[in-house]
Amino acid sequence: MSGIYIHIPFCKQACSYCDFYFVTKPDNKNAFVDALIEEIRSKKNTFYSSDVIDTIYFGGGTPSLLTIPQFDKIFSALNDTFNTQLKEVTVELNPDDVTKEYLAGLKSLGVNRVSMGVQTFDEELLLFMNRTHNSAEALKCLELLKASDINVFTADLIYGNPGQTLKMLEKDLDILLQFDPPHVSAYSLTIEPKTRLGKQLELGRLIPAEDETVEKHFELVEEKLKQKDIHRYEVSNFAKTGSEALHNSNYWEHKNYLGLGPGAHSFWWDRSLKTAYRWENEPDLKNYLQTKDFNEPSKERLTLQHLAEERIMLGLRTVKGIDLKVLEAKYDYCLTEEQIACLAQKESEGKILFDTNAIRLTSTGLKIADALTLDILTA
């Protein structure tokens, strides 16, 4: 089973924290859709089209800036090119783009999951993030999602913002939980170098939240969601049983995915050769529109050692953790005596659950998952 990720690069404006590839000029949407369809069709009768595709994810950018007829053309090309046996089709959307008719149109095309970027209901924080929507639009969108025939909707929240108190975050969570969401993605604010926030930090105009504050936010999110049977299954993702994201889980488990559109990433593992490759489409819409043939860019070759270490990193971010037998069989990777000693030490500290079959992080360990992974890999 494999997945397809499609990058829709259009945005109305730049969010202050975002470092994904996007453009803010909407003039080329029709030309983009035509080029995307050409890229899709270029994969016909290749080994990509022979794999069963069970998930499709439209990310961005802002996919909800496309019209339903534009989505219809894209889906027609996908179904004509790939062996689609779809379990999950996700579209990211912004609250200010959504109507009852739009959601019904997505559903009619086979979309069964939508992801909405709420981020916060606090008006000042929305301005700080430079979001295009306001709190009232987010609330209206949640009402529409709750009443729609879409199987699963998920909402994004960002915590750990400068000046954001526990009381402010709790209010965000209480408002969101009124709509009984099946899935929530909650991210600690990350300040990337080339973003607006990154520049403000560099100039000394921004003071990030302290680590202790972020940790308390992390604990509050987990506790409030758990009270509504929305449980953490990955560091930043929470779901009711059965509503976990299949497409994202495939990333964490090293299943193949093909990225389409400017700036999209791909990963493909030919297990018969024990070799995997990762590559990125050029993040340039102008060049994308002028492309006559969609030859693949240069690829990064990933060894089994690289893949094993990446699998450990990704797996330890999930509640399920790492199956050591799979690690050995699939990656030819066994723990060293030094790593076993490190794991035993971390277990005694209450950060890890470790036995002969699996490694899992405790709730305490998940707060510092990246640091623990580094300790294990370098032991």
JOQUIFEN-V525112 format. One record per pair of residues at least 24 apart in sequence whose ideal C-beta (glycine too) atoms are under 6 Angstrom apart, sorted by the first residue. I is the first residue (numbers start at 1). J is the second residue. If there is no record, write none. Layout:
# JOQUIFEN-V525112
I | J
I | J
This chain:
# JOQUIFEN-V525112
1 | 52
1 | 54
2 | 51
2 | 53
2 | 256
3 | 55
3 | 247
3 | 250
3 | 257
4 | 53
4 | 56
4 | 258
5 | 57
5 | 257
5 | 259
5 | 264
6 | 58
6 | 260
6 | 261
7 | 261
7 | 263
7 | 264
8 | 58
8 | 60
8 | 61
8 | 63
9 | 61
9 | 262
9 | 285
10 | 61
10 | 62
10 | 65
11 | 61
11 | 62
12 | 132
13 | 132
15 | 129
15 | 130
16 | 129
16 | 130
16 | 196
16 | 197
17 | 195
17 | 197
19 | 192
19 | 194
19 | 195
21 | 263
21 | 283
22 | 61
23 | 285
31 | 289
33 | 70
35 | 288
35 | 289
36 | 261
37 | 77
39 | 260
39 | 294
40 | 77
40 | 78
40 | 81
41 | 81
42 | 294
43 | 81
44 | 81
48 | 258
49 | 81
49 | 82
52 | 83
52 | 85
53 | 82
53 | 84
54 | 85
54 | 87
55 | 88
55 | 246
55 | 247
56 | 89
57 | 90
57 | 247
58 | 91
59 | 92
60 | 92
62 | 94
63 | 91
63 | 92
64 | 93
64 | 94
64 | 97
68 | 105
71 | 109
75 | 109
87 | 246
88 | 113
88 | 246
88 | 247
90 | 115
95 | 133
95 | 137
95 | 138
95 | 141
96 | 132
96 | 133
96 | 137
98 | 141
98 | 144
100 | 144
103 | 148
107 | 149
107 | 150
112 | 151
113 | 152
114 | 150
114 | 153
115 | 154
116 | 155
117 | 156
118 | 155
118 | 156
119 | 158
120 | 172
121 | 172
121 | 175
122 | 168
125 | 161
142 | 179
146 | 179
152 | 182
152 | 183
152 | 243
154 | 183
154 | 185
155 | 181
155 | 184
156 | 185
157 | 186
158 | 187
158 | 189
159 | 217
160 | 188
160 | 189
160 | 209
160 | 214
160 | 217
161 | 189
162 | 207
162 | 209
166 | 220
169 | 217
169 | 220
173 | 224
177 | 228
182 | 240
182 | 243
183 | 239
183 | 243
184 | 225
184 | 230
184 | 238
185 | 236
185 | 237
186 | 221
187 | 236
188 | 214
215 | 367
218 | 367
233 | 319
234 | 317
234 | 318
235 | 317
235 | 366
235 | 369
252 | 314
252 | 318
254 | 311
262 | 288
274 | 304
276 | 302
276 | 307
277 | 301
304 | 331
304 | 332
307 | 331
308 | 333
309 | 377
313 | 373
316 | 361
316 | 369
316 | 373
317 | 369
321 | 358
321 | 359
321 | 360
322 | 359
323 | 358
324 | 357
338 | 379
339 | 376
339 | 379
342 | 376
342 | 379
